[in-house]
Amino acid sequence: MNSELAAKVANELLQIKAVKLQPNEPFTWASGWKSPIYCDNRKTLSYPDVRKLIAKGLAQGVKEKFANAEVVAGVATGAIAVGLMVAEELNLPFIYVRPKPKEHGLGNQIEGYLPENSKVVVIEDLISTGGSSLKAVDALRETSSTVLGMMAIFTYGFANADENFEKANCKIFTLSNYSELVKLAAASGYVSESDLEQLNEWRKSPSTWKA
């Protein structure tokens, strides 16, 4: 994707504290991994200029990479709002995909109207290993629709995520990424040179990294 836009998005995520970097006081993820970074892209929704930047960037990415998309699908819950904004920018129908079917009512996993044989582009807020994102892709592929690929706001850039998307034969493009963010954080003095080494080490082996 556009390197200028990647830097701009990374800067905004840092400025509004959607991303926090704490190499010496790491966060604990739900998986149990220790991490020097925490990313909560839902915060972008509270800042009109930032959410417009992201929505327009993702919409432009869809136009460039998936020009024949007919439906936009957001991954619940983090990408419902941003997915809807992208659909609005593109004037396309919007649906969203739950992690699993509802246990009551109609038992839907896909919410909204999905016409048969639709060409779908999936919108996600954050890519870590890609597991939950690809579950949404699988659910859509179980219908008559074709998944063209996925657009996301941010990726940690893990090697196993790249492998998972390749195995699933799903194209993935993101507005910004961990490398861009860390480079910007170091250049702006947000983190020190010694912190930078830890931040780079973490991404190589996030499951075994220790502060």
Secondary structure, 3 states (H helix, E strand, C coil): CCHHHHHHHHHHHHHCCCEEECCCCCEECCCCCEECEEECHHHHHHCHHHHHHHHHHHHHHHHHHCCCCCEEEEECCCCHHHHHHHHHHHCCCEEEECCCCCCCCCCCCEECCCCCCCEEEEEEEEECCCHHHHHHHHHHHCCCCEEEEEEEEEECCCHHHHHHHHHCCCCEEEEEEHHHHHHHHHHCCCCCHHHHHHHHHHHHCCCCCCC
